[in-house]
Amino acid sequence: MLELREWPVFADLADAQASVADYFDYYNHERLHSSIGYQMPYHTHHQFLQTTALNCPA
């Protein structure tokens, strides 16, 4: 992400925060992770929550 930007990398703090938020969004909602079977972390996390909620005694 940073390699694509010219110096200065960020215009201000708000620009840096927006860039980090965009990357986290991509990382968790779009990027497929090989360590979890080429799924998105967000999807895997919600599957885990559903599984544990069903197995949890009320």
PDB file with SEQRES, HELIX, SHEET and CRYST1 records, atoms N, CA, C and O in Angstrom:
SEQRES   1 A   58  MET LEU GLU LEU ARG GLU TRP PRO VAL PHE ALA ASP LEU          
SEQRES   2 A   58  ALA ASP ALA GLN ALA SER VAL ALA ASP TYR PHE ASP TYR          
SEQRES   3 A   58  TYR ASN HIS GLU ARG LEU HIS SER SER ILE GLY TYR GLN          
SEQRES   4 A   58  MET PRO TYR HIS THR HIS HIS GLN PHE LEU GLN THR THR          
SEQRES   5 A   58  ALA LEU ASN CYS PRO ALA                                      
HELIX    1 AA1 LEU A    2  LEU A    4  5                                   3    
HELIX    2 AA2 LEU A   13  HIS A   29  1                                  17    
HELIX    3 AA3 SER A   34  ILE A   36  5                                   3    
HELIX    4 AA4 PRO A   41  ASN A   55  1                                  15    
CRYST1    1.000    1.000    1.000  90.00  90.00  90.00 P 1           1          
ATOM      1  N   MET A   1       0.827  -1.178   0.000  1.00  0.00           N  
ATOM      2  CA  MET A   1       0.000   0.000   0.000  1.00  0.00           C  
ATOM      3  C   MET A   1       0.881   1.256   0.000  1.00  0.00           C  
ATOM      4  O   MET A   1       0.642   2.180  -0.777  1.00  0.00           O  
ATOM      5  N   LEU A   2       1.884   1.290   0.857  1.00  0.00           N  
ATOM      6  CA  LEU A   2       2.714   2.493   0.966  1.00  0.00           C  
ATOM      7  C   LEU A   2       3.635   2.679  -0.239  1.00  0.00           C  
ATOM      8  O   LEU A   2       4.005   3.805  -0.571  1.00  0.00           O  
ATOM      9  N   GLU A   3       4.006   1.574  -0.894  1.00  0.00           N  
ATOM     10  CA  GLU A   3       4.902   1.697  -2.038  1.00  0.00           C  
ATOM     11  C   GLU A   3       4.253   2.468  -3.182  1.00  0.00           C  
ATOM     12  O   GLU A   3       4.955   3.065  -3.997  1.00  0.00           O  
ATOM     13  N   LEU A   4       2.942   2.466  -3.253  1.00  0.00           N  
ATOM     14  CA  LEU A   4       2.226   3.124  -4.339  1.00  0.00           C  
ATOM     15  C   LEU A   4       2.095   4.632  -4.133  1.00  0.00           C  
ATOM     16  O   LEU A   4       1.727   5.354  -5.060  1.00  0.00           O  
ATOM     17  N   ARG A   5       2.389   5.104  -2.942  1.00  0.00           N  
ATOM     18  CA  ARG A   5       2.240   6.529  -2.633  1.00  0.00           C  
ATOM     19  C   ARG A   5       3.558   7.260  -2.807  1.00  0.00           C  
ATOM     20  O   ARG A   5       4.634   6.688  -2.628  1.00  0.00           O  
ATOM     21  N   GLU A   6       3.455   8.526  -3.156  1.00  0.00           N  
ATOM     22  CA  GLU A   6       4.644   9.363  -3.256  1.00  0.00           C  
ATOM     23  C   GLU A   6       4.850  10.100  -1.934  1.00  0.00           C  
ATOM     24  O   GLU A   6       3.946  10.182  -1.102  1.00  0.00           O  
ATOM     25  N   TRP A   7       6.065  10.636  -1.759  1.00  0.00           N  
ATOM     26  CA  TRP A   7       6.393  11.354  -0.539  1.00  0.00           C  
ATOM     27  C   TRP A   7       5.763  12.731  -0.555  1.00  0.00           C  
ATOM     28  O   TRP A   7       5.834  13.371  -1.604  1.00  0.00           O  
ATOM     29  N   PRO A   8       5.168  13.243   0.476  1.00  0.00           N  
ATOM     30  CA  PRO A   8       4.916  12.578   1.762  1.00  0.00           C  
ATOM     31  C   PRO A   8       3.826  11.522   1.624  1.00  0.00           C  
ATOM     32  O   PRO A   8       2.878  11.677   0.855  1.00  0.00           O  
ATOM     33  N   VAL A   9       3.983  10.467   2.374  1.00  0.00           N  
ATOM     34  CA  VAL A   9       3.081   9.323   2.255  1.00  0.00           C  
ATOM     35  C   VAL A   9       1.656   9.711   2.611  1.00  0.00           C  
ATOM     36  O   VAL A   9       0.722   9.333   1.905  1.00  0.00           O  
ATOM     37  N   PHE A  10       1.474  10.451   3.681  1.00  0.00           N  
ATOM     38  CA  PHE A  10       0.142  10.865   4.109  1.00  0.00           C  
ATOM     39  C   PHE A  10       0.087  12.385   4.194  1.00  0.00           C  
ATOM     40  O   PHE A  10       1.052  13.033   4.599  1.00  0.00           O  
ATOM     41  N   ALA A  11      -1.046  12.936   3.811  1.00  0.00           N  
ATOM     42  CA  ALA A  11      -1.217  14.390   3.857  1.00  0.00           C  
ATOM     43  C   ALA A  11      -1.339  14.886   5.293  1.00  0.00           C  
ATOM     44  O   ALA A  11      -0.820  15.944   5.648  1.00  0.00           O  
ATOM     45  N   ASP A  12      -2.043  14.092   6.120  1.00  0.00           N  
ATOM     46  CA  ASP A  12      -2.251  14.461   7.516  1.00  0.00           C  
ATOM     47  C   ASP A  12      -2.708  13.225   8.284  1.00  0.00           C  
ATOM     48  O   ASP A  12      -2.798  12.133   7.721  1.00  0.00           O  
ATOM     49  N   LEU A  13      -2.990  13.398   9.546  1.00  0.00           N  
ATOM     50  CA  LEU A  13      -3.401  12.277  10.393  1.00  0.00           C  
ATOM     51  C   LEU A  13      -4.686  11.633   9.882  1.00  0.00           C  
ATOM     52  O   LEU A  13      -4.796  10.407   9.884  1.00  0.00           O  
ATOM     53  N   ALA A  14      -5.644  12.416   9.454  1.00  0.00           N  
ATOM     54  CA  ALA A  14      -6.910  11.871   8.953  1.00  0.00           C  
ATOM     55  C   ALA A  14      -6.678  11.005   7.718  1.00  0.00           C  
ATOM     56  O   ALA A  14      -7.322   9.969   7.557  1.00  0.00           O  
ATOM     57  N   ASP A  15      -5.765  11.422   6.849  1.00  0.00           N  
ATOM     58  CA  ASP A  15      -5.435  10.634   5.657  1.00  0.00           C  
ATOM     59  C   ASP A  15      -4.798   9.305   6.066  1.00  0.00           C  
ATOM     60  O   ASP A  15      -5.120   8.264   5.492  1.00  0.00           O  
ATOM     61  N   ALA A  16      -3.905   9.330   7.043  1.00  0.00           N  
ATOM     62  CA  ALA A  16      -3.272   8.103   7.532  1.00  0.00           C  
ATOM     63  C   ALA A  16      -4.306   7.171   8.152  1.00  0.00           C  
ATOM     64  O   ALA A  16      -4.281   5.967   7.896  1.00  0.00           O  
ATOM     65  N   GLN A  17      -5.207   7.702   8.958  1.00  0.00           N  
ATOM     66  CA  GLN A  17      -6.237   6.875   9.592  1.00  0.00           C  
ATOM     67  C   GLN A  17      -7.161   6.258   8.541  1.00  0.00           C  
ATOM     68  O   GLN A  17      -7.521   5.087   8.653  1.00  0.00           O  
ATOM     69  N   ALA A  18      -7.546   7.025   7.528  1.00  0.00           N  
ATOM     70  CA  ALA A  18      -8.419   6.510   6.477  1.00  0.00           C  
ATOM     71  C   ALA A  18      -7.709   5.411   5.684  1.00  0.00           C  
ATOM     72  O   ALA A  18      -8.335   4.419   5.310  1.00  0.00           O  
ATOM     73  N   SER A  19      -6.429   5.575   5.428  1.00  0.00           N  
ATOM     74  CA  SER A  19      -5.667   4.570   4.692  1.00  0.00           C  
ATOM     75  C   SER A  19      -5.563   3.265   5.475  1.00  0.00           C  
ATOM     76  O   SER A  19      -5.716   2.182   4.911  1.00  0.00           O  
ATOM     77  N   VAL A  20      -5.305   3.373   6.762  1.00  0.00           N  
ATOM     78  CA  VAL A  20      -5.218   2.173   7.607  1.00  0.00           C  
ATOM     79  C   VAL A  20      -6.583   1.480   7.686  1.00  0.00           C  
ATOM     80  O   VAL A  20      -6.657   0.254   7.608  1.00  0.00           O  
ATOM     81  N   ALA A  21      -7.643   2.241   7.837  1.00  0.00           N  
ATOM     82  CA  ALA A  21      -8.993   1.665   7.891  1.00  0.00           C  
ATOM     83  C   ALA A  21      -9.328   0.953   6.577  1.00  0.00           C  
ATOM     84  O   ALA A  21      -9.912  -0.130   6.592  1.00  0.00           O  
ATOM     85  N   ASP A  22      -8.962   1.551   5.450  1.00  0.00           N  
ATOM     86  CA  ASP A  22      -9.202   0.908   4.152  1.00  0.00           C  
ATOM     87  C   ASP A  22      -8.442  -0.405   4.036  1.00  0.00           C  
ATOM     88  O   ASP A  22      -8.970  -1.393   3.525  1.00  0.00           O  
ATOM     89  N   TYR A  23      -7.183  -0.412   4.520  1.00  0.00           N  
ATOM     90  CA  TYR A  23      -6.390  -1.643   4.443  1.00  0.00           C  
ATOM     91  C   TYR A  23      -6.980  -2.723   5.347  1.00  0.00           C  
ATOM     92  O   TYR A  23      -7.069  -3.879   4.934  1.00  0.00           O  
ATOM     93  N   PHE A  24      -7.380  -2.381   6.554  1.00  0.00           N  
ATOM     94  CA  PHE A  24      -7.999  -3.372   7.442  1.00  0.00           C  
ATOM     95  C   PHE A  24      -9.274  -3.925   6.832  1.00  0.00           C  
ATOM     96  O   PHE A  24      -9.549  -5.119   6.951  1.00  0.00           O  
ATOM     97  N   ASP A  25     -10.051  -3.081   6.184  1.00  0.00           N  
ATOM     98  CA  ASP A  25     -11.271  -3.529   5.527  1.00  0.00           C  
ATOM     99  C   ASP A  25     -10.933  -4.544   4.441  1.00  0.00           C  
ATOM    100  O   ASP A  25     -11.560  -5.600   4.357  1.00  0.00           O  
ATOM    101  N   TYR A  26      -9.950  -4.226   3.618  1.00  0.00           N  
ATOM    102  CA  TYR A  26      -9.507  -5.163   2.575  1.00  0.00           C  
ATOM    103  C   TYR A  26      -9.003  -6.464   3.198  1.00  0.00           C  
ATOM    104  O   TYR A  26      -9.386  -7.550   2.766  1.00  0.00           O  
ATOM    105  N   TYR A  27      -8.149  -6.355   4.207  1.00  0.00           N  
ATOM    106  CA  TYR A  27      -7.520  -7.518   4.824  1.00  0.00           C  
ATOM    107  C   TYR A  27      -8.553  -8.469   5.434  1.00  0.00           C  
ATOM    108  O   TYR A  27      -8.400  -9.686   5.329  1.00  0.00           O  
ATOM    109  N   ASN A  28      -9.583  -7.944   6.059  1.00  0.00           N  
ATOM    110  CA  ASN A  28     -10.564  -8.769   6.760  1.00  0.00           C  
ATOM    111  C   ASN A  28     -11.777  -9.158   5.927  1.00  0.00           C  
ATOM    112  O   ASN A  28     -12.424 -10.162   6.225  1.00  0.00           O  
ATOM    113  N   HIS A  29     -12.105  -8.385   4.886  1.00  0.00           N  
ATOM    114  CA  HIS A  29     -13.346  -8.623   4.151  1.00  0.00           C  
ATOM    115  C   HIS A  29     -13.152  -9.042   2.706  1.00  0.00           C  
ATOM    116  O   HIS A  29     -14.110  -9.478   2.068  1.00  0.00           O  
ATOM    117  N   GLU A  30     -11.942  -8.926   2.166  1.00  0.00           N  
ATOM    118  CA  GLU A  30     -11.723  -9.262   0.761  1.00  0.00           C  
ATOM    119  C   GLU A  30     -10.606 -10.279   0.554  1.00  0.00           C  
ATOM    120  O   GLU A  30     -10.737 -11.189  -0.264  1.00  0.00           O  
ATOM    121  N   ARG A  31      -9.519 -10.129   1.285  1.00  0.00           N  
ATOM    122  CA  ARG A  31      -8.338 -10.965   1.074  1.00  0.00           C  
ATOM    123  C   ARG A  31      -8.588 -12.387   1.571  1.00  0.00           C  
ATOM    124  O   ARG A  31      -9.082 -12.594   2.679  1.00  0.00           O  
ATOM    125  N   LEU A  32      -8.237 -13.359   0.733  1.00  0.00           N  
ATOM    126  CA  LEU A  32      -8.359 -14.756   1.124  1.00  0.00           C  
ATOM    127  C   LEU A  32      -7.071 -15.172   1.833  1.00  0.00           C  
ATOM    128  O   LEU A  32      -5.974 -14.896   1.349  1.00  0.00           O  
ATOM    129  N   HIS A  33      -7.210 -15.831   2.975  1.00  0.00           N  
ATOM    130  CA  HIS A  33      -6.067 -16.226   3.798  1.00  0.00           C  
ATOM    131  C   HIS A  33      -5.846 -17.727   3.677  1.00  0.00           C  
ATOM    132  O   HIS A  33      -6.751 -18.519   3.941  1.00  0.00           O  
ATOM    133  N   SER A  34      -4.659 -18.106   3.283  1.00  0.00           N  
ATOM    134  CA  SER A  34      -4.353 -19.516   3.084  1.00  0.00           C  
ATOM    135  C   SER A  34      -4.411 -20.316   4.387  1.00  0.00           C  
ATOM    136  O   SER A  34      -4.753 -21.498   4.367  1.00  0.00           O  
ATOM    137  N   SER A  35      -4.086 -19.692   5.509  1.00  0.00           N  
ATOM    138  CA  SER A  35      -4.041 -20.420   6.780  1.00  0.00           C  
ATOM    139  C   SER A  35      -5.431 -20.801   7.302  1.00  0.00           C  
ATOM    140  O   SER A  35      -5.542 -21.622   8.213  1.00  0.00           O  
ATOM    141  N   ILE A  36      -6.475 -20.222   6.743  1.00  0.00           N  
ATOM    142  CA  ILE A  36      -7.844 -20.582   7.157  1.00  0.00           C  
ATOM    143  C   ILE A  36      -8.648 -21.093   5.954  1.00  0.00           C  
ATOM    144  O   ILE A  36      -9.843 -20.830   5.820  1.00  0.00           O  
ATOM    145  N   GLY A  37      -7.949 -21.831   5.087  1.00  0.00           N  
ATOM    146  CA  GLY A  37      -8.624 -22.490   3.974  1.00  0.00           C  
ATOM    147  C   GLY A  37      -9.074 -21.533   2.874  1.00  0.00           C  
ATOM    148  O   GLY A  37     -10.121 -21.740   2.261  1.00  0.00           O  
ATOM    149  N   TYR A  38      -8.300 -20.501   2.625  1.00  0.00           N  
ATOM    150  CA  TYR A  38      -8.603 -19.510   1.578  1.00  0.00           C  
ATOM    151  C   TYR A  38      -9.990 -18.907   1.747  1.00  0.00           C  
ATOM    152  O   TYR A  38     -10.770 -18.798   0.800  1.00  0.00           O  
ATOM    153  N   GLN A  39     -10.267 -18.520   2.982  1.00  0.00           N  
ATOM    154  CA  GLN A  39     -11.494 -17.814   3.301  1.00  0.00           C  
ATOM    155  C   GLN A  39     -11.129 -16.437   3.846  1.00  0.00           C  
ATOM    156  O   GLN A  39      -9.972 -16.161   4.163  1.00  0.00           O  
ATOM    157  N   MET A  40     -12.131 -15.592   3.945  1.00  0.00           N  
ATOM    158  CA  MET A  40     -11.929 -14.260   4.516  1.00  0.00           C  
ATOM    159  C   MET A  40     -12.041 -14.355   6.040  1.00  0.00           C  
ATOM    160  O   MET A  40     -12.911 -15.070   6.537  1.00  0.00           O  
ATOM    161  N   PRO A  41     -11.187 -13.655   6.796  1.00  0.00           N  
ATOM    162  CA  PRO A  41     -11.249 -13.713   8.253  1.00  0.00           C  
ATOM    163  C   PRO A  41     -12.620 -13.333   8.799  1.00  0.00           C  
ATOM    164  O   PRO A  41     -13.091 -13.959   9.748  1.00  0.00           O  
ATOM    165  N   TYR A  42     -13.263 -12.338   8.235  1.00  0.00           N  
ATOM    166  CA  TYR A  42     -14.579 -11.911   8.699  1.00  0.00           C  
ATOM    167  C   TYR A  42     -15.580 -13.065   8.594  1.00  0.00           C  
ATOM    168  O   TYR A  42     -16.338 -13.325   9.528  1.00  0.00           O  
ATOM    169  N   HIS A  43     -15.574 -13.744   7.462  1.00  0.00           N  
ATOM    170  CA  HIS A  43     -16.490 -14.867   7.242  1.00  0.00           C  
ATOM    171  C   HIS A  43     -16.184 -16.011   8.225  1.00  0.00           C  
ATOM    172  O   HIS A  43     -17.093 -16.577   8.832  1.00  0.00           O  
ATOM    173  N   THR A  44     -14.914 -16.335   8.370  1.00  0.00           N  
ATOM    174  CA  THR A  44     -14.508 -17.410   9.274  1.00  0.00           C  
ATOM    175  C   THR A  44     -14.867 -17.086  10.714  1.00  0.00           C  
ATOM    176  O   THR A  44     -15.311 -17.965  11.452  1.00  0.00           O  
ATOM    177  N   HIS A  45     -14.684 -15.856  11.118  1.00  0.00           N  
ATOM    178  CA  HIS A  45     -15.006 -15.434  12.484  1.00  0.00           C  
ATOM    179  C   HIS A  45     -16.506 -15.590  12.756  1.00  0.00           C  
ATOM    180  O   HIS A  45     -16.895 -16.076  13.818  1.00  0.00           O  
ATOM    181  N   HIS A  46     -17.340 -15.185  11.813  1.00  0.00           N  
ATOM    182  CA  HIS A  46     -18.784 -15.305  12.018  1.00  0.00           C  
ATOM    183  C   HIS A  46     -19.241 -16.756  12.014  1.00  0.00           C  
ATOM    184  O   HIS A  46     -20.174 -17.108  12.735  1.00  0.00           O  
ATOM    185  N   GLN A  47     -18.604 -17.603  11.219  1.00  0.00           N  
ATOM    186  CA  GLN A  47     -18.913 -19.033  11.274  1.00  0.00           C  
ATOM    187  C   GLN A  47     -18.571 -19.595  12.642  1.00  0.00           C  
ATOM    188  O   GLN A  47     -19.332 -20.384  13.202  1.00  0.00           O  
ATOM    189  N   PHE A  48     -17.433 -19.194  13.179  1.00  0.00           N  
ATOM    190  CA  PHE A  48     -17.011 -19.646  14.498  1.00  0.00           C  
ATOM    191  C   PHE A  48     -18.007 -19.196  15.566  1.00  0.00           C  
ATOM    192  O   PHE A  48     -18.377 -19.982  16.439  1.00  0.00           O  
ATOM    193  N   LEU A  49     -18.443 -17.936  15.503  1.00  0.00           N  
ATOM    194  CA  LEU A  49     -19.401 -17.432  16.485  1.00  0.00           C  
ATOM    195  C   LEU A  49     -20.716 -18.192  16.423  1.00  0.00           C  
ATOM    196  O   LEU A  49     -21.299 -18.498  17.463  1.00  0.00           O  
ATOM    197  N   GLN A  50     -21.192 -18.502  15.224  1.00  0.00           N  
ATOM    198  CA  GLN A  50     -22.437 -19.256  15.079  1.00  0.00           C  
ATOM    199  C   GLN A  50     -22.293 -20.656  15.630  1.00  0.00           C  
ATOM    200  O   GLN A  50     -23.194 -21.163  16.297  1.00  0.00           O  
ATOM    201  N   THR A  51     -21.159 -21.284  15.353  1.00  0.00           N  
ATOM    202  CA  THR A  51     -20.913 -22.643  15.839  1.00  0.00           C  
ATOM    203  C   THR A  51     -20.857 -22.686  17.361  1.00  0.00           C  
ATOM    204  O   THR A  51     -21.461 -23.556  17.987  1.00  0.00           O  
ATOM    205  N   THR A  52     -20.126 -21.739  17.955  1.00  0.00           N  
ATOM    206  CA  THR A  52     -20.006 -21.744  19.411  1.00  0.00           C  
ATOM    207  C   THR A  52     -21.320 -21.346  20.080  1.00  0.00           C  
ATOM    208  O   THR A  52     -21.625 -21.834  21.168  1.00  0.00           O  
ATOM    209  N   ALA A  53     -22.092 -20.478  19.456  1.00  0.00           N  
ATOM    210  CA  ALA A  53     -23.389 -20.082  20.036  1.00  0.00           C  
ATOM    211  C   ALA A  53     -24.347 -21.257  20.039  1.00  0.00           C  
ATOM    212  O   ALA A  53     -25.138 -21.406  20.970  1.00  0.00           O  
ATOM    213  N   LEU A  54     -24.290 -22.095  19.013  1.00  0.00           N  
ATOM    214  CA  LEU A  54     -25.178 -23.250  18.955  1.00  0.00           C  
ATOM    215  C   LEU A  54     -24.795 -24.312  19.965  1.00  0.00           C  
ATOM    216  O   LEU A  54     -25.650 -25.063  20.434  1.00  0.00           O  
ATOM    217  N   ASN A  55     -23.519 -24.382  20.303  1.00  0.00           N  
ATOM    218  CA  ASN A  55     -23.035 -25.394  21.248  1.00  0.00           C  
ATOM    219  C   ASN A  55     -22.993 -24.915  22.678  1.00  0.00           C  
ATOM    220  O   ASN A  55     -22.635 -25.682  23.572  1.00  0.00           O  
ATOM    221  N   CYS A  56     -23.347 -23.678  22.917  1.00  0.00           N  
ATOM    222  CA  CYS A  56     -23.275 -23.103  24.259  1.00  0.00           C  
ATOM    223  C   CYS A  56     -24.620 -23.322  24.982  1.00  0.00           C  
ATOM    224  O   CYS A  56     -25.672 -22.943  24.468  1.00  0.00           O  
ATOM    225  N   PRO A  57     -24.575 -23.924  26.152  1.00  0.00           N  
ATOM    226  CA  PRO A  57     -25.821 -24.097  26.890  1.00  0.00           C  
ATOM    227  C   PRO A  57     -26.369 -22.758  27.367  1.00  0.00           C  
ATOM    228  O   PRO A  57     -25.621 -21.879  27.795  1.00  0.00           O  
ATOM    229  N   ALA A  58     -27.657 -22.625  27.285  1.00  0.00           N  
ATOM    230  CA  ALA A  58     -28.304 -21.350  27.659  1.00  0.00           C  
ATOM    231  C   ALA A  58     -28.534 -21.254  29.143  1.00  0.00           C  
ATOM    232  O   ALA A  58     -29.065 -20.252  29.622  1.00  0.00           O  
TER     233      ALA A  58                                                      
END                                                                             
